[in-house]
Amino acid sequence: MPAEPLAYVEHPMALDQAPMYSRLMKMKIDSLFRSAFVKLSGQLTKFVAFCGTLGLLAGCASGPESHVVSAPPPGDPTRSVTTTTTTVGGPVYLGSPAATAGISTTIVTEAPPALQTEVVLARPSDKDLWVAGYWTWRDQRYEWMAGRWELPPNSRSVWVSPRWEQQGNAYKFYEGYWN
């Protein structure tokens, strides 16, 4: 039996509709990609804003603690200030034989400024004692060391405040310590 010739079957979509169908499919695909891109870029914008806010807050949350509150204005350029700092080696026993330190002496020919008024912060615990602020000598000028709460080494300890004493034309600084 001879083979029958194959009959030509026309696709339901006419050939003249193919270019329009192709354009329609491209528009649908472009629309899908565009909406996905818009959604992704919106989420990316939120993420970047969140990271920026987090970075800003992290920078605000911490900072170096500083005890320097202020310093007097610099003196006249013609005035001379002489300082002497000496350290005597060897142990010094303050309160208990376990506490040892070298003795440091600072002598300045310029009078220290008046003590500053301080705001005493809330007491952290019943055991903490207030250590008042004082003027110290650093970098050829007076600097204020702010007061603070401290835990004494033991319950019988008493804080001996640092002080400046005039000796002739000079002022000698005595460090504070627990006794």
C-alpha positions as CSV (number, residue, x, y, z in Angstrom):
1,M,0.0,0.0,0.0
2,P,1.4,3.2,-1.0
3,A,1.9,5.8,1.7
4,E,-0.7,8.6,1.8
5,P,0.7,12.0,1.4
6,L,0.6,14.0,4.7
7,A,-2.1,16.5,4.8
8,Y,-1.2,20.1,5.6
9,V,-2.7,21.1,9.0
10,E,-2.9,24.8,9.8
11,H,-2.2,25.9,13.3
12,P,-5.1,27.6,15.0
13,M,-3.1,30.8,15.2
14,A,-2.8,32.3,11.8
15,L,0.6,33.2,10.5
16,D,-0.4,36.9,10.3
17,Q,-1.1,36.9,14.1
18,A,2.4,35.7,15.1
19,P,4.2,39.1,15.2
20,M,1.4,40.5,17.4
21,Y,1.5,37.4,19.6
22,S,5.3,37.8,19.9
23,R,5.0,41.5,20.9
24,L,2.3,40.7,23.4
25,M,4.5,38.0,25.1
26,K,7.4,40.4,25.2
27,M,5.3,43.0,26.9
28,K,4.0,40.5,29.5
29,I,7.6,39.3,30.2
30,D,8.9,42.9,30.4
31,S,6.0,43.7,32.8
32,L,6.8,40.8,35.0
33,F,10.5,41.7,35.2
34,R,9.6,45.4,35.8
35,S,7.3,44.6,38.7
36,A,9.9,42.2,40.2
37,F,12.6,44.9,39.8
38,V,10.3,47.5,41.4
39,K,9.6,45.2,44.3
40,L,13.2,44.3,44.8
41,S,14.4,47.9,44.6
42,G,11.8,48.9,47.2
43,Q,13.1,46.1,49.5
44,L,16.7,47.1,48.9
45,T,15.8,50.8,49.7
46,K,14.3,49.7,53.0
47,F,17.3,47.5,53.8
48,V,19.8,50.4,53.0
49,A,17.7,52.8,55.2
50,F,17.7,50.3,58.0
51,C,21.5,49.7,57.8
52,G,22.1,53.5,57.8
53,T,19.9,54.0,60.8
54,L,21.5,51.2,62.6
55,G,25.0,52.6,61.9
56,L,23.9,56.1,63.0
57,L,22.5,54.7,66.3
58,A,25.6,52.5,66.9
59,G,27.8,55.6,66.5
60,C,25.7,57.5,69.0
61,A,25.5,54.8,71.6
62,S,29.1,54.8,72.6
63,G,32.0,57.2,72.9
64,P,35.1,57.6,74.9
65,E,34.6,58.6,78.5
66,S,36.3,61.9,79.3
67,H,36.9,63.4,82.7
68,V,38.3,66.6,81.4
69,V,35.5,69.2,81.9
70,S,37.3,72.4,81.2
71,A,40.5,74.3,81.7
72,P,41.3,77.9,82.4
73,P,42.3,80.2,79.5
74,P,45.9,80.1,78.5
75,G,48.1,82.6,80.4
76,D,50.0,85.6,79.0
77,P,52.8,84.5,76.7
78,T,55.4,86.5,78.7
79,R,54.6,84.7,82.0
80,S,56.8,81.8,82.8
81,V,55.5,78.7,84.6
82,T,58.0,76.2,86.1
83,T,57.0,72.7,86.9
84,T,58.9,70.0,88.5
85,T,57.8,66.4,88.6
86,T,59.8,63.8,90.5
87,T,59.1,60.2,91.3
88,V,60.7,58.5,94.2
89,G,61.0,54.7,93.7
90,G,60.1,52.1,96.2
91,P,56.9,51.0,97.8
92,V,54.7,53.3,99.8
93,Y,52.2,51.6,102.0
94,L,48.8,53.3,102.1
95,G,46.3,51.7,104.4
96,S,47.4,48.1,103.9
97,P,50.7,46.5,103.2
98,A,49.3,45.1,99.9
99,A,48.9,48.6,98.4
100,T,52.2,49.9,96.9
101,A,52.9,52.9,94.7
102,G,55.7,55.3,93.8
103,I,55.5,58.9,95.1
104,S,55.0,61.5,92.4
105,T,55.4,65.2,93.1
106,T,54.2,68.1,90.9
107,I,55.3,71.7,91.7
108,V,53.9,74.6,89.7
109,T,54.5,78.3,90.0
110,E,50.9,79.2,88.9
111,A,48.1,79.0,91.4
112,P,45.4,76.4,90.6
113,P,41.9,77.7,89.7
114,A,39.0,77.6,92.2
115,L,37.3,74.3,92.5
116,Q,34.3,73.8,90.2
117,T,30.7,73.1,91.4
118,E,29.8,69.6,90.4
119,V,26.5,67.8,90.0
120,V,26.6,64.5,92.0
121,L,25.0,61.7,90.0
122,A,22.8,59.0,91.5
123,R,24.7,56.7,93.8
124,P,25.2,53.3,92.1
125,S,25.2,51.3,95.3
126,D,25.3,51.7,99.1
127,K,29.0,50.7,99.1
128,D,30.1,53.4,96.6
129,L,31.7,56.7,98.0
130,W,31.8,60.0,96.1
131,V,35.3,61.1,95.1
132,A,35.1,64.9,94.4
133,G,36.6,66.5,91.3
134,Y,40.0,68.3,91.4
135,W,42.4,70.3,89.3
136,T,45.5,68.4,88.0
137,W,48.5,69.5,86.0
138,R,48.9,68.1,82.5
139,D,50.5,69.3,79.3
140,Q,51.7,72.5,80.9
141,R,48.2,73.5,82.0
142,Y,45.5,72.8,84.7
143,E,42.8,70.2,83.7
144,W,39.7,69.5,85.7
145,M,39.2,65.8,86.7
146,A,35.4,65.3,87.3
147,G,34.1,63.7,90.4
148,R,33.0,60.1,90.4
149,W,31.6,57.3,92.5
150,E,34.1,54.6,93.5
151,L,34.1,51.4,95.5
152,P,36.6,51.6,98.4
153,P,39.1,48.8,98.8
154,N,37.4,47.8,102.0
155,S,34.6,48.9,104.3
156,R,36.9,50.9,106.6
157,S,38.7,52.8,103.9
158,V,38.5,56.6,103.8
159,W,39.2,58.7,100.8
160,V,41.9,61.4,101.3
161,S,41.3,64.0,98.6
162,P,44.0,65.3,96.3
163,R,45.1,68.9,97.1
164,W,47.3,71.7,96.2
165,E,49.4,73.4,98.9
166,Q,51.3,76.7,98.5
167,Q,55.0,76.5,99.3
168,G,56.5,80.0,98.9
169,N,56.0,81.1,95.3
170,A,55.1,77.5,94.1
171,Y,52.2,75.1,94.5
172,K,52.7,71.5,95.3
173,F,50.2,68.8,94.3
174,Y,49.4,65.8,96.6
175,E,47.6,62.9,95.0
176,G,44.4,61.5,96.5
177,Y,44.4,58.0,98.0
178,W,42.4,55.5,100.0
179,N,43.5,55.3,103.6
